[in-house]
Amino acid sequence: MIKTDFTPDSIAENKPVSLELPSGDGVVITRVNGDLIAFSAKCPHAGGDFREGEIHRGRAYCPVHQWKFDLVSGRCVGDENYRIKKYRIQIVDGVIQLDI
């Protein structure tokens, strides 16, 4: 588990926050339809960094080719062969922790 500095109340709907893992990989955390979602910042299609893209209506847009990914299912809209990597979230002592 990776402990973050974020509380659930600090994450707003479709307003992402990001962090870097000890491995150097990026993670994005946002809220979609009230639920917290954490996913890899690296696009599985072109390797773009979602931290430089947009989050809108529960979808993440890759800044490289504007491919969009449904954040609930993780699937690419238009090509279901691509999925974003998602991380399980736990709230421990009021702080978000990620199961990495």
GIPE-V57849 format. One record per residue. N is the residue number from 1. SS is DSSP state (a for helix, b for strand, c for the rest). PSI is psi in radians with two decimals (* if undefined). Layout:
BEGIN
N;SS;PSI
N;SS;PSI
END
This chain:
BEGIN
1;c;2.45
2;b;2.12
3;b;2.34
4;c;3.11
5;c;0.14
6;c;2.45
7;c;2.77
8;a;-0.64
9;a;-0.30
10;a;-0.09
11;c;2.01
12;b;2.79
13;b;2.17
14;c;0.36
15;b;1.70
16;c;2.62
17;b;2.79
18;b;2.81
19;b;2.82
20;b;2.33
21;c;2.82
22;c;-0.47
23;c;-0.23
24;c;-0.17
25;c;2.57
26;b;2.64
27;b;2.46
28;b;2.38
29;b;2.31
30;b;-3.13
31;b;2.28
32;b;2.13
33;c;0.64
34;c;-0.25
35;b;2.43
36;b;2.39
37;b;2.33
38;b;2.38
39;b;2.79
40;b;2.45
41;c;-0.13
42;b;2.14
43;c;2.28
44;c;-0.21
45;c;-1.02
46;c;0.01
47;c;0.16
48;c;2.80
49;b;1.94
50;a;-0.36
51;a;-0.32
52;a;-0.04
53;c;-2.83
54;b;2.64
55;b;2.15
56;b;2.21
57;c;0.79
58;c;0.29
59;b;2.49
60;b;2.34
61;b;2.17
62;c;2.32
63;c;-0.20
64;c;-0.98
65;c;0.12
66;c;0.38
67;c;2.52
68;b;2.52
69;b;2.27
70;b;2.14
71;c;-0.36
72;c;-0.89
73;c;-0.44
74;c;-0.11
75;b;2.60
76;b;2.34
77;c;1.97
78;c;-0.41
79;c;1.60
80;c;0.03
81;c;-0.26
82;c;2.36
83;b;2.48
84;c;2.64
85;c;2.18
86;b;2.69
87;b;2.45
88;b;2.41
89;b;2.41
90;b;2.57
91;b;2.05
92;b;2.12
93;c;0.66
94;c;0.12
95;b;2.51
96;b;2.27
97;b;2.53
98;b;2.39
99;b;1.70
100;c;*
END
